[in-house]
Amino acid sequence: MKKSAMTLAVMTSMTLAACGGSSHDDSGASTPLPQLSAAVPASLSGTCEALASKLVFANTVFTTVATVAAGTLTVAGQPIAQHCLIQGSMNQRVSPVDGQTYAIGFEMRLPVAWNGRFFYQANGGLDGTVVTATGEISGGAPTNDALNMGFAVISSDAGHNGSQTPLFGLDPQARVDYGYNAVATLTPMAKQVIKLVYGKAPDRSYFDGCSNGGRHAMVAAARSSGQYDGIIAGDPGFHLPKAAVGEMWSAQQLATVATANTSTGLPDITTGFTAAERAMVASKILSKCDALDGVTDGLIQDIKACQANFSLANDVPTCSGNVRDGTCLSTAQKTAIGNVFAGARNSAGTALYSSFPYDAGLGQGWSAWKQGNSITLDPAAAAFTFTSPPQSASVLSQLSAYAFNFSMDTDAPKIFATSGVYTEASWSFMTPPDETNLSALKNRGAKLMVYHGTSDPAFSSNDTTAWYQALAAANGGDASNFARLYTVAGMNHCSGGPSTDQFDMLTPMVAWVEQGKAPDTVVATARDAGNAVPNPDVPADWGAGRTRPLCPYPKVTRYKGGDVNVASSFACS
């Protein structure tokens, strides 16, 4: 290491140690964490097309190598510079179980002017699609992306294509590829391609994803800690098999108070908790909790205090007789909705997934998951990928019935099961192993940033805060020198809801990893009517361009005085 770099590392380590940027050995002594050096830019050598004959990697087929002209792609209306597109697949095979041909499909986009960094763009949902590798970053409608910022980017389908979704779960290897192996397989290939294209391997590597992409990120933090220097996990479904069980539990609860059936004769769970009723409950939650952070502004920042202040039983009017006009809830509805927020459990009362916090984001984004995906996407994932053995393919046409009849006593334990050729349980291949032991990531100077909307109806922010508390406990009571969690008030699943959901965590992550500047806040913006991509959940009476600081947990965003629409009027405490 050069003398100047050594000096910077020592100075940064001293700064970090003063603000919690150190570790502790068994004796309790403070040990500064390593400071990683900054990436050094480089340029693509030669033409993109000339690379075609040079690209070689084991079990890999490169199908496209082509120049993409400047302006072909845009981000937030701005043209993305010229870059090289490389597409291909790895490990093609024919499954001995279902006879399908599988491969790990990928796409890389490599800028001519490279910033020296690699970016893994993780998919959401059940994967199955190689999305455009622009390097999408955090929050709703981001105003920039990693490719535009000069990163070399890869995206993948995680080992199966759309025509195989969701039945890819019938193949045991496709399950494992989806869970963790695609990332582990693609990463060294991508770095080798980058080395060939630019004459050197990436100096720094970053990973970003939300939802299942957030799960991929959390898994990478544990399984690929030596490969990535900065990992961003949004609304992470790192307990995804349990969350899918929780979604079906919610559907079953709402079915008990549905007032109509669908054309198939099954309960129409949208009638169990209507839009008017959801809006009314949200208003009651706000009336009890909004001011707990020091100002009444439509955002519940002190979400923990809110749970102690709000009572569904006492703060929401109880209907008389058969009234269902959106101004009250019946006693049966209160029981069912209370069960939804309390979380899934079996007949013995044992929790099967986390509880959810009461928050104001009970609009369409909430309904889309609790009253839509809970009887489509989640039962598909559970039936074919998360339980062993998987269900017959015939269940694909009966997903709602499967969800309503899913047994919390006998079916839920199958997420931990193995059977025949399914030698690895979903709880093993879908979740980060030993999830609070991130010492390998920490001790090499890498960082983890996690964010989660408190109105996320799919993956509970309570689950993520519980994990972070356990991570802190495993690190002497404070993990903030290498891992930070930011909750986003009112935000639904990855975006939406009455929230400030537009933010960039990649820029502060790079500053943390490469300069030692810990992200004490991240500024987030509400996408009101004046935004390039408005969020319809933002109330019309919020001021234009409202901003808020996202604070690292357990700190809370609190009003200190001044313009209620400006982030500087709030502090983290």
C-alpha positions as CSV (number, residue, x, y, z in Angstrom):
1,M,0.0,0.0,0.0
2,K,1.3,3.5,-0.8
3,K,2.2,5.8,2.0
4,S,-0.7,8.2,1.2
5,A,-3.2,5.4,1.2
6,M,-1.8,4.1,4.5
7,T,-2.2,7.5,6.0
8,L,-5.7,7.9,4.8
9,A,-6.6,4.4,6.2
10,V,-5.2,5.3,9.6
11,M,-6.9,8.7,9.7
12,T,-10.2,7.2,8.6
13,S,-9.9,4.3,11.1
14,M,-9.3,6.8,13.9
15,T,-12.4,8.8,12.8
16,L,-14.5,5.7,12.6
17,A,-13.3,4.5,16.0
18,A,-14.5,7.8,17.5
19,C,-18.0,7.3,16.1
20,G,-18.4,3.6,16.6
21,G,-16.3,2.5,13.5
22,S,-14.5,-0.3,15.4
23,S,-14.8,-3.9,16.4
24,H,-14.1,-5.6,19.7
25,D,-11.9,-8.6,20.3
26,D,-12.7,-11.2,23.0
27,S,-11.0,-9.0,25.7
28,G,-13.3,-6.1,24.9
29,A,-10.5,-4.0,23.4
30,S,-11.5,-1.7,20.5
31,T,-10.1,-2.8,17.1
32,P,-10.5,-0.4,14.1
33,L,-12.1,-1.9,11.1
34,P,-10.2,-1.9,7.8
35,Q,-10.7,1.0,5.5
36,L,-11.1,-0.1,1.9
37,S,-9.5,2.0,-0.8
38,A,-11.3,4.0,-3.4
39,A,-12.0,2.6,-6.9
40,V,-9.9,3.9,-9.8
41,P,-11.6,4.6,-13.1
42,A,-10.7,3.0,-16.4
43,S,-11.9,3.0,-20.0
44,L,-13.1,0.2,-22.3
45,S,-10.2,-0.8,-24.5
46,G,-11.1,-1.3,-28.2
47,T,-14.6,-1.8,-29.5
48,C,-17.3,-3.8,-27.9
49,E,-17.7,-6.1,-30.9
50,A,-14.0,-7.0,-30.9
51,L,-14.5,-8.6,-27.5
52,A,-16.7,-11.3,-28.9
53,S,-13.9,-13.7,-29.8
54,K,-12.1,-13.2,-26.5
55,L,-14.9,-13.9,-24.1
56,V,-14.4,-17.3,-22.7
57,F,-15.5,-18.7,-19.3
58,A,-16.3,-22.3,-18.2
59,N,-19.9,-23.5,-19.0
60,T,-20.8,-20.1,-20.4
61,V,-22.2,-19.1,-23.7
62,F,-22.1,-15.5,-24.8
63,T,-24.9,-14.8,-27.2
64,T,-24.7,-11.0,-27.7
65,V,-21.8,-8.6,-27.7
66,A,-22.9,-5.3,-29.1
67,T,-22.4,-1.5,-28.7
68,V,-25.4,0.4,-27.3
69,A,-25.4,4.0,-28.5
70,A,-25.8,6.9,-26.1
71,G,-29.4,7.8,-25.5
72,T,-30.8,4.3,-26.3
73,L,-31.5,4.0,-22.6
74,T,-32.5,6.8,-20.3
75,V,-32.9,7.3,-16.6
76,A,-35.2,9.9,-15.2
77,G,-35.4,11.3,-18.7
78,Q,-31.7,11.7,-19.1
79,P,-29.7,9.7,-21.7
80,I,-27.4,7.0,-20.6
81,A,-23.9,7.1,-22.2
82,Q,-22.6,4.6,-24.8
83,H,-21.9,1.2,-23.4
84,C,-21.2,-2.4,-24.3
85,L,-24.0,-5.0,-23.9
86,I,-23.1,-8.7,-23.3
87,Q,-25.8,-11.3,-22.9
88,G,-25.4,-15.0,-22.3
89,S,-26.1,-18.0,-20.1
90,M,-24.3,-20.4,-17.8
91,N,-24.6,-24.0,-16.8
92,Q,-27.2,-25.1,-19.3
93,R,-28.7,-28.5,-18.5
94,V,-31.7,-30.7,-18.9
95,S,-33.5,-31.5,-15.6
96,P,-33.8,-35.2,-14.8
97,V,-36.9,-34.3,-12.7
98,D,-39.1,-32.3,-15.0
99,G,-37.3,-32.6,-18.4
100,Q,-37.0,-28.8,-18.8
101,T,-33.9,-27.1,-20.1
102,Y,-32.5,-24.7,-17.5
103,A,-29.7,-22.2,-17.6
104,I,-28.6,-19.1,-15.6
105,G,-29.3,-16.3,-18.0
106,F,-27.6,-12.9,-17.6
107,E,-27.0,-9.5,-19.1
108,M,-24.0,-7.2,-18.5
109,R,-23.8,-3.5,-19.5
110,L,-20.3,-2.1,-19.4
111,P,-19.8,1.7,-19.8
112,V,-17.1,3.1,-22.0
113,A,-16.1,5.4,-19.1
114,W,-15.9,3.0,-16.2
115,N,-15.7,4.1,-12.6
116,G,-13.8,1.0,-11.5
117,R,-16.8,-0.6,-9.8
118,F,-19.1,-3.6,-10.3
119,F,-22.8,-3.7,-9.5
120,Y,-25.0,-6.7,-9.1
121,Q,-28.6,-5.8,-9.8
122,A,-30.8,-8.4,-8.0
123,N,-34.3,-9.2,-9.2
124,G,-37.6,-9.3,-7.2
125,G,-40.4,-11.8,-7.1
126,L,-39.8,-15.3,-8.4
127,D,-37.0,-14.0,-10.8
128,G,-37.3,-15.7,-14.2
129,T,-36.5,-12.6,-16.2
130,V,-33.2,-11.0,-17.3
131,V,-34.2,-7.4,-16.7
132,T,-32.3,-4.5,-18.4
133,A,-29.0,-4.2,-16.5
134,T,-29.2,-0.5,-15.8
135,G,-28.4,-1.0,-12.1
136,E,-31.6,0.2,-10.6
137,I,-31.0,1.7,-7.2
138,S,-33.0,2.3,-4.0
139,G,-36.5,3.6,-3.6
140,G,-39.4,4.6,-5.8
141,A,-38.7,6.1,-9.2
142,P,-35.0,6.7,-8.7
143,T,-33.5,9.7,-10.4
144,N,-30.3,7.9,-11.3
145,D,-28.9,4.4,-11.8
146,A,-25.6,2.5,-11.4
147,L,-24.9,2.2,-15.2
148,N,-25.4,6.0,-15.6
149,M,-23.0,6.5,-12.7
150,G,-20.3,4.5,-14.4
151,F,-20.7,1.1,-12.8
152,A,-20.4,-2.2,-14.8
153,V,-23.7,-3.9,-14.1
154,I,-25.0,-7.4,-14.3
155,S,-28.6,-8.7,-14.0
156,S,-29.9,-12.3,-14.2
157,D,-32.9,-14.6,-14.2
158,A,-31.5,-16.6,-11.3
159,G,-31.5,-19.9,-13.2
160,H,-34.9,-20.2,-14.9
161,N,-37.0,-18.3,-17.5
162,G,-40.5,-16.9,-17.4
163,S,-42.1,-19.9,-19.0
164,Q,-40.8,-22.0,-16.2
165,T,-42.2,-19.8,-13.5
166,P,-43.4,-20.8,-10.9
167,L,-43.0,-24.5,-11.8
168,F,-39.2,-24.3,-11.8
169,G,-39.5,-25.3,-8.2
170,L,-40.1,-28.8,-9.3
171,D,-36.4,-29.0,-10.2
172,P,-34.2,-29.2,-7.1
173,Q,-31.2,-27.5,-8.8
174,A,-33.4,-24.6,-10.1
175,R,-34.5,-24.1,-6.5
176,V,-30.9,-23.8,-5.3
177,D,-29.9,-21.5,-8.2
178,Y,-32.9,-19.2,-7.3
179,G,-31.9,-19.3,-3.6
180,Y,-28.2,-18.5,-3.8
181,N,-26.3,-20.4,-6.4
182,A,-26.9,-18.1,-9.4
183,V,-25.3,-15.2,-7.5
184,A,-22.3,-17.3,-6.5
185,T,-21.9,-18.6,-10.0
186,L,-22.3,-15.4,-11.9
187,T,-20.1,-13.2,-9.7
188,P,-16.7,-14.7,-10.7
189,M,-17.7,-14.8,-14.3
190,A,-18.7,-11.2,-14.3
191,K,-15.5,-10.1,-12.7
192,Q,-13.5,-12.0,-15.2
193,V,-15.3,-10.4,-18.1
194,I,-14.7,-7.0,-16.5
195,K,-11.0,-7.7,-16.2
196,L,-10.9,-8.7,-19.9
197,V,-12.8,-5.6,-21.0
198,Y,-11.0,-3.0,-18.9
199,G,-7.6,-4.6,-18.2
200,K,-8.3,-5.0,-14.5
201,A,-10.8,-6.5,-12.2
202,P,-13.2,-4.2,-10.4
203,D,-11.7,-2.4,-7.5
204,R,-14.9,-2.3,-5.6
205,S,-18.1,-4.4,-5.9
206,Y,-21.6,-3.5,-4.8
207,F,-24.9,-5.4,-4.6
208,D,-28.4,-3.9,-4.5
209,G,-31.9,-5.3,-4.6
210,C,-35.4,-4.9,-3.0
211,S,-38.0,-7.5,-2.0
212,N,-36.6,-10.9,-3.2
213,G,-33.7,-8.8,-4.4
214,G,-33.3,-7.6,-0.8
215,R,-33.3,-11.3,0.2
216,H,-30.6,-12.0,-2.5
217,A,-28.6,-9.1,-0.9
218,M,-28.9,-10.4,2.6
219,V,-27.9,-13.9,1.4
220,A,-24.9,-12.4,-0.4
221,A,-23.8,-10.6,2.8
222,A,-23.5,-14.0,4.4
223,R,-22.6,-16.3,1.5
224,S,-20.6,-14.0,-0.7
225,S,-19.0,-11.7,1.9
226,G,-15.6,-11.9,0.2
227,Q,-17.0,-10.8,-3.2
228,Y,-18.9,-7.6,-2.3
229,D,-17.8,-4.5,-0.5
230,G,-21.1,-2.7,-0.2
231,I,-24.5,-4.4,0.0
232,I,-27.9,-2.7,0.0
233,A,-31.0,-4.7,1.0
234,G,-34.4,-3.1,0.5
235,D,-37.5,-4.5,2.2
236,P,-35.7,-7.8,2.4
237,G,-37.6,-11.0,2.2
238,F,-34.8,-12.8,3.9
239,H,-37.4,-15.1,5.7
240,L,-39.3,-15.5,2.4
241,P,-40.7,-19.0,3.0
242,K,-42.2,-17.8,6.3
243,A,-43.5,-14.6,4.8
244,A,-45.3,-16.6,2.1
245,V,-47.0,-18.6,4.9
246,G,-47.9,-15.4,6.5
247,E,-49.5,-14.0,3.4
248,M,-51.7,-17.1,3.1
249,W,-52.6,-16.7,6.8
250,S,-53.7,-13.2,6.0
251,A,-55.9,-14.4,3.2
252,Q,-57.5,-16.9,5.4
253,Q,-58.3,-14.3,8.1
254,L,-59.8,-11.9,5.6
255,A,-61.8,-14.8,4.1
256,T,-63.7,-15.2,7.4
257,V,-65.2,-11.7,7.0
258,A,-65.7,-11.5,3.3
259,T,-69.2,-10.5,2.2
260,A,-69.1,-11.9,-1.3
261,N,-67.5,-14.7,-3.4
262,T,-65.6,-14.6,-6.6
263,S,-66.8,-16.2,-9.8
264,T,-65.1,-19.3,-8.7
265,G,-67.1,-19.5,-5.6
266,L,-64.2,-18.7,-3.2
267,P,-64.3,-15.8,-0.8
268,D,-63.6,-12.4,-2.3
269,I,-61.2,-11.1,0.4
270,T,-61.3,-7.6,-0.9
271,T,-64.7,-7.4,0.7
272,G,-63.3,-8.4,4.0
273,F,-61.5,-5.1,4.4
274,T,-62.7,-2.6,1.8
275,A,-60.8,0.5,0.5
276,A,-63.1,2.8,2.6
277,E,-62.5,0.7,5.7
278,R,-58.8,0.7,5.2
279,A,-58.8,4.5,4.8
280,M,-60.8,4.9,7.9
281,V,-58.4,2.7,10.0
282,A,-55.4,4.5,8.6
283,S,-56.9,7.8,9.7
284,K,-57.5,6.4,13.2
285,I,-53.9,5.2,13.4
286,L,-52.7,8.7,12.3
287,S,-54.8,10.4,14.9
288,K,-53.2,8.4,17.7
289,C,-49.6,8.3,16.4
290,D,-48.8,11.1,13.9
291,A,-47.7,13.6,16.6
292,L,-45.5,11.2,18.5
293,D,-42.5,12.4,16.5
294,G,-43.2,16.1,17.4
295,V,-45.3,17.2,14.5
296,T,-48.6,16.3,12.8
297,D,-47.5,15.8,9.2
298,G,-49.1,12.6,8.0
299,L,-46.0,10.5,8.7
300,I,-45.6,8.2,11.7
301,Q,-41.8,8.2,12.4
302,D,-41.9,6.8,15.9
303,I,-43.4,3.5,14.8
304,K,-42.5,1.7,18.0
305,A,-44.4,4.2,20.2
306,C,-47.3,4.0,17.8
307,Q,-47.8,0.3,18.6
308,A,-48.2,1.1,22.3
309,N,-50.6,4.0,21.6
310,F,-52.9,2.6,19.0
311,S,-55.5,-0.1,19.7
312,L,-57.6,-1.6,16.9
313,A,-60.2,-2.6,19.5
314,N,-60.6,0.7,21.2
315,D,-59.6,3.4,18.7
316,V,-61.7,2.1,15.7
317,P,-65.5,2.4,16.0
318,T,-67.4,-0.9,16.3
319,C,-70.3,-1.3,13.9
320,S,-73.8,-1.8,15.1
321,G,-75.8,-4.5,13.5
322,N,-75.0,-5.2,9.8
323,V,-73.6,-1.7,9.1
324,R,-70.7,-1.8,6.6
325,D,-70.4,1.8,5.4
326,G,-66.7,2.4,5.9
327,T,-67.1,4.3,9.2
328,C,-66.6,1.3,11.5
329,L,-65.5,-2.3,11.7
330,S,-67.5,-5.2,12.9
331,T,-66.3,-7.2,15.9
332,A,-65.5,-10.1,13.6
333,Q,-63.5,-7.8,11.3
334,K,-61.5,-6.5,14.2
335,T,-60.6,-10.1,15.2
336,A,-59.6,-11.0,11.6
337,I,-57.7,-7.8,10.9
338,G,-56.0,-8.0,14.3
339,N,-54.9,-11.5,13.4
340,V,-53.5,-10.2,10.1
341,F,-51.3,-7.7,11.9
342,A,-50.4,-10.1,14.7
343,G,-48.9,-12.5,12.2
344,A,-49.3,-16.1,11.3
345,R,-49.5,-18.8,13.9
346,N,-50.6,-22.4,14.2
347,S,-53.4,-23.9,16.3
348,A,-51.0,-24.1,19.3
349,G,-50.5,-20.4,19.1
350,T,-46.9,-20.7,17.9
351,A,-45.8,-17.8,15.7
352,L,-45.0,-18.8,12.2
353,Y,-43.9,-15.4,10.9
354,S,-43.5,-11.9,12.4
355,S,-46.2,-9.4,13.4
356,F,-46.7,-6.2,11.3
357,P,-46.7,-2.7,12.7
358,Y,-49.9,-0.6,12.4
359,D,-49.1,2.3,10.1
360,A,-50.9,4.6,7.7
361,G,-50.0,2.9,4.4
362,L,-53.2,0.9,4.0
363,G,-54.0,1.9,0.4
364,Q,-53.8,0.0,-2.9
365,G,-50.2,-1.1,-2.4
366,W,-51.2,-2.8,0.9
367,S,-54.2,-4.4,-0.7
368,A,-52.3,-5.6,-3.7
369,W,-50.3,-7.9,-1.5
370,K,-52.8,-8.8,1.3
371,Q,-55.8,-9.2,-1.0
372,G,-54.1,-10.1,-4.3
373,N,-50.7,-11.7,-4.2
374,S,-51.6,-13.7,-1.0
375,I,-53.8,-15.9,-3.2
376,T,-51.7,-15.9,-6.3
377,L,-48.0,-15.3,-6.1
378,D,-47.4,-16.5,-2.5
379,P,-49.2,-19.8,-2.8
380,A,-47.4,-20.5,-6.1
381,A,-44.1,-19.9,-4.4
382,A,-45.1,-22.1,-1.4
383,A,-46.6,-24.9,-3.5
384,F,-43.7,-25.4,-5.9
385,T,-40.5,-23.9,-4.4
386,F,-40.8,-23.5,-0.6
387,T,-42.3,-26.9,0.4
388,S,-40.8,-30.3,0.1
389,P,-42.0,-32.3,-1.7
390,P,-43.6,-29.7,-4.1
391,Q,-47.2,-29.9,-5.1
392,S,-48.4,-31.4,-8.3
393,A,-48.3,-29.0,-11.3
394,S,-52.1,-29.2,-11.4
395,V,-52.2,-27.0,-8.3
396,L,-51.2,-24.1,-10.6
397,S,-54.8,-23.7,-11.7
398,Q,-56.1,-23.8,-8.1
399,L,-53.8,-21.4,-6.2
400,S,-56.5,-19.5,-4.4
401,A,-58.0,-22.8,-3.1
402,Y,-54.5,-23.9,-2.1
403,A,-54.0,-20.7,-0.1
404,F,-57.3,-20.9,1.7
405,N,-56.8,-24.6,2.6
406,F,-53.1,-24.3,3.5
407,S,-52.7,-25.8,7.0
408,M,-50.7,-23.8,9.5
409,D,-50.2,-27.1,11.4
410,T,-49.3,-29.6,8.7
411,D,-48.3,-27.6,5.6
412,A,-46.3,-24.8,7.2
413,P,-43.6,-27.1,8.6
414,K,-42.8,-28.3,5.0
415,I,-40.7,-25.2,4.4
416,F,-38.1,-26.9,6.7
417,A,-38.5,-30.3,5.2
418,T,-36.4,-32.4,2.7
419,S,-37.7,-35.2,0.6
420,G,-36.2,-37.5,-1.9
421,V,-34.3,-35.5,-4.6
422,Y,-35.1,-32.3,-2.6
423,T,-32.2,-32.6,-0.3
424,E,-32.0,-29.0,0.7
425,A,-35.0,-27.4,2.5
426,S,-36.2,-24.0,1.4
427,W,-35.3,-22.6,4.8
428,S,-31.7,-23.5,3.9
429,F,-31.4,-22.3,0.3
430,M,-33.6,-19.2,0.7
431,T,-32.2,-17.6,3.8
432,P,-28.9,-16.3,4.9
433,P,-27.1,-18.9,6.9
434,D,-26.3,-17.9,10.5
435,E,-27.9,-14.5,9.7
436,T,-26.5,-12.6,12.6
437,N,-22.9,-13.7,12.0
438,L,-21.6,-11.3,9.4
439,S,-18.1,-11.1,10.9
440,A,-16.5,-12.1,7.5
441,L,-18.2,-9.1,5.9
442,K,-17.4,-6.8,8.8
443,N,-13.8,-7.7,9.3
444,R,-12.7,-7.0,5.8
445,G,-14.2,-3.5,5.9
446,A,-17.3,-4.1,3.8
447,K,-20.7,-2.5,4.7
448,L,-24.4,-3.3,4.7
449,M,-27.3,-0.9,4.4
450,V,-30.8,-2.1,4.9
451,Y,-34.1,-0.2,4.4
452,H,-37.7,-1.2,5.0
453,G,-41.0,0.5,4.7
454,T,-43.1,0.4,7.9
455,S,-46.2,-0.2,5.8
456,D,-44.8,-3.1,3.9
457,P,-47.6,-5.7,3.7
458,A,-45.5,-8.5,2.3
459,F,-42.3,-8.6,4.5
460,S,-42.7,-7.2,8.0
461,S,-40.4,-4.4,9.0
462,N,-40.8,-5.8,12.5
463,D,-39.0,-8.9,11.3
464,T,-36.2,-6.8,9.9
465,T,-35.8,-4.7,13.1
466,A,-35.8,-7.9,15.2
467,W,-33.0,-9.2,13.0
468,Y,-31.0,-5.9,13.4
469,Q,-31.4,-6.0,17.1
470,A,-30.0,-9.5,17.1
471,L,-27.2,-8.5,14.8
472,A,-26.3,-5.6,17.2
473,A,-26.4,-8.0,20.2
474,A,-24.0,-10.3,18.3
475,N,-21.6,-7.4,17.9
476,G,-21.3,-6.2,21.4
477,G,-24.6,-4.3,21.3
478,D,-23.8,-2.1,18.3
479,A,-23.4,-3.1,14.7
480,S,-23.6,0.4,13.3
481,N,-19.9,0.5,12.3
482,F,-20.6,-1.9,9.4
483,A,-24.4,-2.4,9.1
484,R,-27.3,0.1,9.4
485,L,-31.0,-0.2,9.1
486,Y,-33.3,2.7,7.9
487,T,-37.1,2.4,8.3
488,V,-39.2,4.4,5.9
489,A,-42.4,5.8,7.4
490,G,-45.6,4.9,5.5
491,M,-43.8,3.1,2.6
492,N,-45.4,0.0,1.2
493,H,-43.4,-2.8,-0.4
494,C,-40.2,-1.2,-1.8
495,S,-42.1,2.0,-2.8
496,G,-45.5,3.7,-2.7
497,G,-47.7,4.5,0.3
498,P,-48.0,7.9,1.9
499,S,-44.2,8.2,2.2
500,T,-41.0,9.8,1.2
501,D,-40.0,6.9,-0.9
502,Q,-37.5,8.4,-3.4
503,F,-33.9,8.1,-2.2
504,D,-30.4,7.0,-3.3
505,M,-28.5,4.7,-0.9
506,L,-25.8,3.8,-3.4
507,T,-24.0,7.1,-3.3
508,P,-23.7,7.2,0.5
509,M,-22.8,3.5,0.4
510,V,-19.8,4.2,-1.8
511,A,-18.8,7.1,0.4
512,W,-19.0,4.8,3.5
513,V,-17.1,1.9,1.9
514,E,-14.4,3.9,0.1
515,Q,-14.1,7.1,2.3
516,G,-15.2,6.0,5.7
517,K,-18.1,8.5,5.8
518,A,-20.8,6.7,7.7
519,P,-24.3,7.5,6.5
520,D,-25.9,9.1,9.5
521,T,-28.9,10.1,7.4
522,V,-30.2,9.5,3.9
523,V,-32.5,12.2,2.5
524,A,-35.7,10.9,1.0
525,T,-38.3,12.8,-1.1
526,A,-42.1,12.5,-1.4
527,R,-43.1,12.0,-5.0
528,D,-45.9,14.5,-5.1
529,A,-47.8,15.7,-8.2
530,G,-44.8,17.8,-9.3
531,N,-42.5,14.8,-9.4
532,A,-41.4,13.3,-12.7
533,V,-43.0,10.0,-11.5
534,P,-45.7,10.9,-9.0
535,N,-46.8,8.6,-6.2
536,P,-50.6,8.7,-6.1
537,D,-50.5,7.8,-2.4
538,V,-48.8,11.1,-1.4
539,P,-51.6,13.3,0.1
540,A,-52.4,16.5,-1.9
541,D,-52.0,18.7,1.2
542,W,-48.3,17.8,1.6
543,G,-46.1,20.6,0.5
544,A,-44.2,20.4,-2.8
545,G,-41.0,18.4,-2.8
546,R,-41.3,17.3,0.8
547,T,-38.1,15.7,2.2
548,R,-37.2,13.8,5.3
549,P,-34.1,12.3,6.7
550,L,-34.1,8.5,7.0
551,C,-32.4,7.8,10.3
552,P,-30.4,4.7,11.2
553,Y,-32.3,2.4,13.6
554,P,-32.9,2.7,16.5
555,K,-32.8,6.5,16.1
556,V,-36.1,8.2,15.2
557,T,-36.8,11.1,12.8
558,R,-38.1,13.9,15.1
559,Y,-39.2,17.4,14.4
560,K,-37.0,20.1,15.8
561,G,-38.7,23.2,14.3
562,G,-38.9,25.0,11.0
563,D,-40.5,24.3,7.6
564,V,-42.3,21.0,8.0
565,N,-41.5,20.0,4.4
566,V,-37.7,20.3,4.7
567,A,-35.5,17.5,5.9
568,S,-33.3,20.0,7.9
569,S,-36.2,20.7,10.2
570,F,-35.8,17.2,11.6
571,A,-33.1,15.4,13.5
572,C,-32.3,11.8,14.3
573,S,-32.6,11.0,18.0
